[in-house]
Amino acid sequence: MALGEDGAQVYSCAGDRKQASIVFDEAKRMVHAEPELAEIIRVFRFHLEGPRNSVYRVLSADAELQQGLNPSFVIFDEVHVQPNRDLWDAMALGMGTRAAPMLVGITTAGFDRDSLAWDLYERGQRGEFYFWWRQPANPDCDWQDESTWYEANPALGDFLRIEAVREDAIVTPENSFRRYHLNQWTTTHSAWLPHGTWDACRGERVVTPDEPVVFFLDGSWANDSTGLVGCTVNGPHLFTAGLWAPDPELGHVDMAAIERGVREAVGSHNTRSIAFDPRGFQDFFARLEADGMPVVEWPTNSLDRIVPACGDFYRGVMNRLLTHDGDPRLAQHIANAVIKEDRFGVRIVKESKTSARKIDLAVCAVGAYSEARRLGAIPETEPLIAWA
């Protein structure tokens, strides 16, 4: 309507239908509250009409219902919660016949790197369109430092009260606070480890062939990746020994490749234990055990195992009781892990069963650290064995 175009169609894209109704009710209140607007805007049940046959509507995210529209101006709010880009594309493609259309996206940061919002964020940073983004200069800033809040929030001290943000810093998880108040992208909606703590545990340690180590393998036949992480027994140091994705041609993991990798890792270290989740790998580890290797079953779906192990690992990271080799694959799986808390306790899980964000190496790190701590408490009473 503000464009002055005959027959202008102006849309606000909201969330679900309930959210769209809330936004439209607010627009009607604005019209009624301003006499000048009330003189020229007619309020109907589902839309507003203005001069020169212009129309304003609030749309829900049901993209299939919005096909065929011919918008002049679109305000697309909270882009990061869009389940896909269908509605955005419907609005953009529908503007083709307008002389000077405009599509404005407004959002805070999200966590999904496969989303419309992340695509627009990356393209905007490359200068493909007008782009404005406000966040702290230091991506590793202390999220509870009030000076960073002012960096990211132009409204702070105006209509955004500092007292409200202080309260949010107490009751809101770190990742949520970083997204909504610091406008920083996170890797998951709820982080397992506080920001920066995993990187702080990185150590430049070289694991020698005679050091006693344990290995932990966690994998999946077809859906997830399969990981192998080692941990030194004396002074826990974690290192990534292997990561295998399902073979597209086979339709599942290449068990032969995994077995070669495990045997190579075990044979090149002073291996005290090879712990594994038995689901789908019984035959595999039966062969290793038949060759005299110290195989230990460690079911990751056992709450009696995984809950205390996750707690020990968390304390180990927070108190700098362990180090790691800085492998970016392990760091990514650690970052992908989210916490699940119920009456059984706290443990790490994938953000959803169908998520493409893998956590197998994170599970391996938890299991390897747990097994290393167990063996570290047991005095060595016999010579250590390395298998060729």
C-alpha positions as CSV (number, residue, x, y, z in Angstrom):
1,M,0.0,0.0,0.0
2,A,2.9,2.3,0.8
3,L,4.2,1.7,-2.8
4,G,1.4,3.8,-4.3
5,E,0.7,1.2,-6.9
6,D,-2.8,0.6,-8.2
7,G,-4.0,-2.8,-7.0
8,A,-1.0,-3.3,-4.7
9,Q,-0.9,-6.6,-2.8
10,V,0.9,-6.4,0.5
11,Y,1.5,-9.5,2.6
12,S,3.0,-10.4,5.9
13,C,4.3,-14.0,6.2
14,A,3.9,-15.3,9.7
15,G,4.2,-18.8,11.2
16,D,1.3,-21.2,11.5
17,R,-2.4,-20.1,11.1
18,K,-2.6,-19.2,14.8
19,Q,0.4,-16.9,14.6
20,A,-1.0,-15.3,11.4
21,S,-4.2,-14.6,13.2
22,I,-2.3,-12.9,16.0
23,V,-0.3,-10.7,13.6
24,F,-3.5,-9.7,11.7
25,D,-5.3,-8.8,14.9
26,E,-2.3,-6.6,15.8
27,A,-2.5,-4.9,12.4
28,K,-6.2,-4.1,12.9
29,R,-5.5,-2.6,16.3
30,M,-2.9,-0.4,14.8
31,V,-5.4,0.9,12.3
32,H,-8.1,1.6,14.9
33,A,-5.5,3.3,17.1
34,E,-4.4,5.8,14.4
35,P,-7.2,8.2,13.2
36,E,-5.3,9.0,10.0
37,L,-5.1,5.3,9.1
38,A,-8.7,4.6,10.1
39,E,-9.9,7.2,7.6
40,I,-8.3,5.5,4.6
41,I,-8.1,1.8,5.7
42,R,-11.2,-0.4,5.7
43,V,-11.0,-3.4,8.0
44,F,-12.5,-6.7,6.9
45,R,-12.5,-10.1,8.6
46,F,-9.4,-11.5,6.9
47,H,-7.8,-8.5,5.2
48,L,-7.4,-4.7,5.1
49,E,-8.2,-2.6,2.0
50,G,-6.6,0.8,1.3
51,P,-6.5,3.5,-1.4
52,R,-6.2,2.6,-5.1
53,N,-7.5,-1.0,-4.6
54,S,-4.5,-2.0,-2.4
55,V,-4.9,-5.0,-0.1
56,Y,-3.0,-6.2,2.9
57,R,-3.2,-9.8,4.2
58,V,-1.3,-11.9,6.7
59,L,-0.3,-15.3,5.3
60,S,0.4,-18.5,7.2
61,A,3.3,-20.7,6.3
62,D,1.1,-23.1,4.2
63,A,2.9,-22.5,1.0
64,E,0.5,-24.6,-1.1
65,L,-2.3,-22.2,-0.2
66,Q,-0.4,-19.2,-1.4
67,Q,0.4,-20.2,-4.9
68,G,-0.8,-17.8,-7.7
69,L,-0.5,-14.6,-5.6
70,N,0.9,-11.5,-7.2
71,P,2.5,-9.5,-4.3
72,S,3.9,-6.0,-4.6
73,F,5.5,-6.0,-1.1
74,V,6.1,-8.9,1.3
75,I,7.3,-8.7,4.9
76,F,8.7,-12.2,5.7
77,D,9.1,-12.5,9.5
78,E,11.3,-15.0,11.4
79,V,12.7,-16.7,8.4
80,H,14.7,-19.1,10.5
81,V,11.6,-21.0,11.6
82,Q,10.5,-21.8,8.0
83,P,10.4,-25.5,7.4
84,N,11.5,-25.1,3.8
85,R,11.8,-22.4,1.2
86,D,8.5,-23.1,-0.6
87,L,6.7,-20.1,0.7
88,W,9.6,-17.7,0.1
89,D,9.9,-19.0,-3.5
90,A,6.1,-18.6,-4.0
91,M,6.3,-15.0,-3.0
92,A,9.4,-14.2,-5.0
93,L,8.2,-15.9,-8.1
94,G,4.8,-14.3,-7.8
95,M,6.3,-10.8,-8.0
96,G,7.4,-11.2,-11.6
97,T,4.8,-8.8,-13.1
98,R,5.2,-6.0,-10.6
99,A,7.1,-2.9,-11.6
100,A,9.1,-2.4,-8.4
101,P,8.4,-5.3,-6.0
102,M,10.1,-5.7,-2.7
103,L,10.6,-8.8,-0.5
104,V,11.9,-8.1,3.0
105,G,13.1,-11.0,5.2
106,I,13.4,-10.4,9.0
107,T,14.9,-13.0,11.4
108,T,17.2,-13.8,14.2
109,A,19.8,-16.4,13.8
110,G,19.0,-20.1,13.7
111,F,20.9,-23.4,14.0
112,D,20.0,-25.3,10.8
113,R,22.7,-25.0,8.1
114,D,20.4,-26.6,5.6
115,S,17.6,-24.0,6.0
116,L,16.4,-21.1,3.9
117,A,17.6,-18.7,6.6
118,W,21.2,-20.0,6.4
119,D,21.2,-19.8,2.6
120,L,20.1,-16.2,2.7
121,Y,22.6,-15.4,5.5
122,E,25.5,-16.7,3.4
123,R,24.3,-15.1,0.2
124,G,23.8,-11.8,2.0
125,Q,27.3,-11.9,3.4
126,R,28.6,-12.3,-0.2
127,G,26.7,-9.2,-1.2
128,E,24.1,-10.7,-3.5
129,F,21.4,-8.4,-2.1
130,Y,21.0,-5.7,0.5
131,F,21.8,-7.3,3.8
132,W,22.1,-6.0,7.4
133,W,23.1,-8.2,10.3
134,R,23.9,-7.2,13.9
135,Q,25.9,-9.5,16.3
136,P,28.9,-9.2,18.6
137,A,32.3,-8.7,17.0
138,N,33.8,-11.7,18.8
139,P,32.0,-15.0,17.9
140,D,33.5,-16.6,21.0
141,C,32.3,-13.9,23.4
142,D,31.1,-14.5,26.9
143,W,27.4,-14.8,26.3
144,Q,26.7,-13.5,29.8
145,D,28.8,-10.3,29.3
146,E,26.3,-7.4,29.2
147,S,28.5,-5.4,26.8
148,T,28.0,-8.1,24.1
149,W,24.2,-7.7,24.6
150,Y,24.5,-4.1,23.5
151,E,26.6,-5.0,20.5
152,A,23.9,-7.2,19.2
153,N,20.8,-5.4,20.3
154,P,20.1,-1.8,18.9
155,A,16.8,-1.9,20.8
156,L,18.4,-2.6,24.2
157,G,17.8,0.3,26.5
158,D,15.0,1.5,24.2
159,F,11.9,-0.8,24.0
160,L,14.0,-3.8,25.0
161,R,14.5,-3.6,28.8
162,I,17.9,-4.6,30.2
163,E,16.1,-6.3,33.1
164,A,14.3,-8.6,30.8
165,V,17.5,-9.7,29.1
166,R,19.2,-10.3,32.5
167,E,16.3,-12.5,33.5
168,D,16.6,-14.4,30.2
169,A,20.3,-15.0,30.8
170,I,19.4,-16.8,34.0
171,V,16.6,-19.0,32.7
172,T,17.4,-19.5,29.0
173,P,19.8,-22.2,27.7
174,E,23.0,-20.8,26.2
175,N,22.3,-21.7,22.6
176,S,18.9,-20.1,22.7
177,F,20.2,-17.0,24.3
178,R,23.0,-16.7,21.7
179,R,20.5,-17.0,18.8
180,Y,17.7,-14.7,20.1
181,H,19.7,-12.1,22.0
182,L,23.2,-12.1,20.4
183,N,22.0,-13.1,16.9
184,Q,24.7,-15.8,16.6
185,W,24.2,-19.0,14.7
186,T,24.6,-22.2,16.7
187,T,25.0,-25.8,15.6
188,T,22.0,-27.1,17.5
189,H,18.9,-25.7,19.3
190,S,20.2,-26.8,22.7
191,A,24.0,-27.4,23.2
192,W,25.4,-30.2,25.3
193,L,28.6,-28.4,26.2
194,P,28.9,-24.7,26.8
195,H,30.4,-22.6,24.0
196,G,34.2,-22.9,23.8
197,T,34.7,-25.5,26.4
198,W,35.5,-28.3,24.0
199,D,38.1,-26.2,22.1
200,A,39.7,-25.3,25.4
201,C,40.5,-29.0,26.0
202,R,42.5,-29.4,22.8
203,G,46.0,-30.8,23.5
204,E,49.0,-31.3,21.3
205,R,49.8,-34.7,22.7
206,V,51.4,-37.4,20.6
207,V,50.2,-40.9,21.6
208,T,53.2,-43.2,21.5
209,P,52.9,-46.9,20.5
210,D,53.6,-48.2,24.0
211,E,51.0,-46.1,25.8
212,P,48.0,-48.1,27.0
213,V,44.9,-47.0,25.2
214,V,41.2,-48.1,24.7
215,F,39.0,-47.8,21.7
216,F,35.3,-47.4,21.3
217,L,33.3,-48.1,18.2
218,D,29.7,-47.0,17.7
219,G,27.9,-47.5,14.4
220,S,24.9,-48.2,12.3
221,W,24.3,-50.6,9.4
222,A,22.6,-48.1,7.1
223,N,21.4,-44.8,8.6
224,D,24.2,-43.3,10.7
225,S,27.9,-43.2,10.3
226,T,30.3,-45.5,12.2
227,G,33.0,-44.0,14.4
228,L,36.1,-45.2,16.2
229,V,37.7,-43.1,19.0
230,G,40.7,-44.0,21.1
231,C,41.6,-42.7,24.6
232,T,44.8,-43.1,26.6
233,V,44.4,-44.8,29.9
234,N,46.9,-42.7,31.8
235,G,45.9,-39.1,31.6
236,P,42.9,-39.3,29.2
237,H,43.6,-38.0,25.7
238,L,41.0,-38.6,23.0
239,F,41.9,-39.1,19.4
240,T,39.7,-40.0,16.4
241,A,40.8,-43.3,14.8
242,G,38.1,-43.6,12.1
243,L,34.8,-42.5,10.6
244,W,32.9,-44.4,8.0
245,A,29.7,-43.3,6.2
246,P,27.3,-45.8,4.6
247,D,28.4,-46.7,1.1
248,P,25.8,-45.4,-1.4
249,E,26.5,-48.3,-3.8
250,L,26.1,-50.9,-1.1
251,G,23.3,-49.2,0.7
252,H,25.0,-49.8,4.1
253,V,28.3,-49.5,5.7
254,D,31.3,-51.3,4.3
255,M,32.0,-53.8,7.1
256,A,35.3,-54.9,5.5
257,A,36.6,-51.4,5.5
258,I,35.6,-50.9,9.1
259,E,37.2,-54.1,10.1
260,R,40.5,-53.2,8.4
261,G,40.4,-49.8,10.1
262,V,39.8,-51.3,13.6
263,R,42.5,-53.9,13.2
264,E,45.0,-51.3,12.0
265,A,44.2,-49.0,14.9
266,V,44.4,-51.8,17.5
267,G,47.6,-53.2,15.9
268,S,49.4,-49.9,16.0
269,H,48.7,-49.2,19.7
270,N,49.1,-50.8,23.1
271,T,45.4,-51.7,23.2
272,R,43.9,-52.6,26.6
273,S,40.2,-52.7,25.5
274,I,38.0,-52.4,22.5
275,A,34.5,-51.4,23.7
276,F,31.6,-51.4,21.2
277,D,27.8,-51.1,20.9
278,P,26.8,-54.7,19.9
279,R,23.8,-53.7,17.8
280,G,24.5,-55.0,14.3
281,F,28.2,-55.7,15.0
282,Q,28.0,-59.1,16.9
283,D,29.6,-61.1,14.2
284,F,32.2,-58.5,13.5
285,F,33.4,-58.4,17.1
286,A,33.1,-62.2,17.5
287,R,35.9,-62.4,14.8
288,L,38.0,-59.9,16.8
289,E,37.5,-61.8,20.0
290,A,38.4,-65.1,18.3
291,D,41.7,-63.5,17.4
292,G,42.3,-62.8,21.1
293,M,41.5,-59.1,21.2
294,P,40.1,-57.6,24.4
295,V,36.6,-57.0,23.3
296,V,34.0,-55.5,25.7
297,E,30.3,-55.0,25.0
298,W,29.1,-51.5,25.9
299,P,25.5,-51.0,24.8
300,T,24.8,-47.3,24.3
301,N,21.1,-47.8,24.8
302,S,21.7,-49.0,28.4
303,L,20.7,-46.1,30.6
304,D,22.7,-47.5,33.4
305,R,25.8,-47.1,31.2
306,I,25.2,-44.0,29.1
307,V,23.7,-41.6,31.7
308,P,26.6,-41.8,34.2
309,A,29.1,-41.9,31.3
310,C,27.7,-38.7,29.9
311,G,27.9,-37.0,33.3
312,D,31.5,-38.1,33.8
313,F,32.4,-36.8,30.3
314,Y,30.8,-33.5,30.9
315,R,32.6,-33.0,34.2
316,G,35.9,-34.1,32.5
317,V,35.5,-31.4,29.8
318,M,34.3,-28.7,32.2
319,N,37.2,-29.4,34.7
320,R,39.8,-29.9,32.0
321,L,40.4,-33.5,33.1
322,L,40.8,-34.7,29.5
323,T,42.4,-33.5,26.3
324,H,41.7,-34.3,22.6
325,D,43.4,-34.1,19.3
326,G,41.3,-31.3,17.8
327,D,39.8,-33.5,15.0
328,P,37.2,-31.4,13.3
329,R,34.9,-34.4,12.7
330,L,34.8,-35.2,16.4
331,A,34.3,-31.5,17.2
332,Q,31.3,-31.4,14.8
333,H,29.7,-34.5,16.3
334,I,30.2,-33.1,19.8
335,A,28.5,-29.8,18.6
336,N,25.7,-31.8,17.0
337,A,24.8,-33.6,20.2
338,V,21.8,-32.3,22.2
339,I,20.8,-33.4,25.7
340,K,17.8,-35.4,26.7
341,E,16.7,-35.2,30.3
342,D,14.0,-37.3,31.9
343,R,13.4,-39.4,35.0
344,F,16.3,-41.6,34.0
345,G,18.8,-38.8,33.9
346,V,20.7,-36.7,31.3
347,R,22.4,-38.1,28.2
348,I,23.2,-37.1,24.7
349,V,21.0,-37.8,21.7
350,K,20.6,-36.7,18.1
351,E,18.3,-33.7,17.7
352,S,15.8,-36.1,15.9
353,K,15.9,-39.6,14.6
354,T,15.9,-38.4,11.0
355,S,18.5,-35.6,11.5
356,A,21.5,-35.6,9.2
357,R,23.6,-34.2,12.0
358,K,25.6,-37.2,13.2
359,I,26.8,-37.7,16.8
360,D,28.5,-41.1,16.5
361,L,32.0,-39.8,17.3
362,A,30.6,-38.0,20.3
363,V,29.1,-41.3,21.6
364,C,32.4,-43.0,20.9
365,A,34.3,-40.3,22.9
366,V,31.9,-40.7,25.9
367,G,32.3,-44.5,25.8
368,A,36.1,-44.4,25.3
369,Y,36.6,-41.9,28.2
370,S,34.4,-44.1,30.4
371,E,36.3,-47.2,29.5
372,A,39.7,-45.5,30.0
373,R,38.6,-44.2,33.5
374,R,37.5,-47.8,34.4
375,L,40.8,-49.3,33.4
376,G,42.8,-46.4,34.8
377,A,41.5,-47.4,38.2
378,I,42.7,-51.0,37.8
379,P,46.4,-51.7,38.5
380,E,48.2,-53.4,35.7
381,T,49.1,-56.9,36.9
382,E,50.2,-58.5,33.6
383,P,52.2,-57.4,30.5
384,L,50.3,-55.3,28.0
385,I,49.7,-56.8,24.6
386,A,49.6,-55.2,21.2
387,W,48.1,-57.2,18.3
388,A,49.5,-57.3,14.8
